[in-house]
Structures are given as C-alpha cells and as structure tokens.
Amino acid sequence: MLNVKAVVFDMDGTLTDSPLDFDLIRAECGIPQGRPILEFLREAPEAERERIGGILDRHEQRAAESCTLREGAREVTEELLRRGLKTALLTRNSAHSVRTVLERFGLRFDCWLSRETAEPKPSPQPVLNIAQSFGLKPAELLIVGDYIFDMQAGRAAGARTAFVKTRSGIAAPAEADVVLENLHELLTVVPGVT
C-alpha cells in the first residue's frame, strides 16, 4: 500500500451505521428478493422508475437523518487528510442523502460521487473518474468498503481494495486485497504521502 495516494470510502455500512433495510425497500417497491435495487430501477418502465425512486429516496433520506457515525470514521478520514492523502466518498446513495450525512457529521472529502453523478458500483467507472479528477493512476487509489460491490468496482478499475468487517456474517470477498477488523486498522495499512 506504499503507493496509495488517495482513499475512497463507501458511505452506508462503512462510515455510517445506517438503518437502511434493503429487503423492506425491495418488498415495498415490488422488487424480487436479492435483486440489486438500482439495477432493477434502471431497467424498469418510466412510470415505475418514478414510483420506485420515490420510495428509495424516502428510505435513504430517513436513514441519512438517523444514521450514526461508525467508530473511527471522523478520526480516520481526518488523519488521512493530515497525512497528505486525497479522500473521496463513493456511494450508490442519493446526492441529497450524502449532503445530509456530510452536514450532520462535519465530514470532509476532496470529492464525492453519488448515483446521480456516476455509474453505480460495481461499475469501475466512478473509481476511474475519481482517479482522473485527482490526477492519479487507479493503482494509487485504495477503495474501502463493507460490501462486494465496493471491492468489485475497485478491482475492475485497477485500484487496491480494503474490506471492512462491519456486517456480521458477511465474509470478505475474494476481490479484497486487505481485510480490516475496523476503520482504525486502515491507518496501519496506509502510511501517507511522502
């Protein structure tokens, strides 16, 4: 990880402990169990997209207003900035929810991307966009997340990946270069820019 110059964080489940219940959202929207919501939404007819989008936005905003910050989230992100690394937030969540979370907790990032501004993970495109905006090679980015989509997006873009064990029972995906027990461990993996 010596060549890492930027760290890209997932939001829900990684930096925040979010009350989002994806099974409940799927049931309310009429989406088959286990089907990714955003991918279903993209393929739905126009009238259905509006209805499902409204339900999803309502759940996400409620979660953004009631979530808690994961232990170490603020300290770790601030320390990375102090060490001279760029930081970014990359989420499948809405821009409105991101703004709510950033304002509530006073978190700072050099840039952030939501589903309105980038192809959603597991697409590598948003990771490539972040690398380009920082003037870095994808291999100089470390993607930190708690779900397989984070690891897949990072790996497909050519970035390094770190899986944070925050969800009970979810095994680290094969795409993870590093497995962290908590966010604090990230500081032992990423030394800083020299």
HELIX and SHEET records of a PDB file:
HELIX    1   1 PHE A   22  CYS A   29  1                                   8    
HELIX    2   2 ILE A   37  GLU A   43  1                                   7    
HELIX    3   3 GLU A   46  SER A   66  1                                  21    
HELIX    4   4 ALA A   73  ARG A   82  1                                  10    
HELIX    5   5 ALA A   95  PHE A  105  1                                  11    
HELIX    6   6 GLN A  125  PHE A  134  1                                  10    
HELIX    7   7 PRO A  138  GLU A  140  5                                   3    
HELIX    8   8 ILE A  148  ALA A  157  1                                  10    
HELIX    9   9 LEU A  183  GLU A  185  5                                   3    
HELIX   10  10 LEU A  186  VAL A  189  1                                   4    
SHEET    1   A 6 CYS A 111  LEU A 113  0                                        
SHEET    2   A 6 LYS A  86  LEU A  90  1                                        
SHEET    3   A 6 ALA A   6  PHE A   9  1                                        
SHEET    4   A 6 LEU A 141  GLY A 145  1                                        
SHEET    5   A 6 ARG A 160  VAL A 164  1                                        
SHEET    6   A 6 VAL A 178  LEU A 180  1                                        
SHEET    1   B 2 THR A  16  ASP A  17  0                                        
SHEET    2   B 2 THR A  68  LEU A  69 -1                                        
END                                                                             
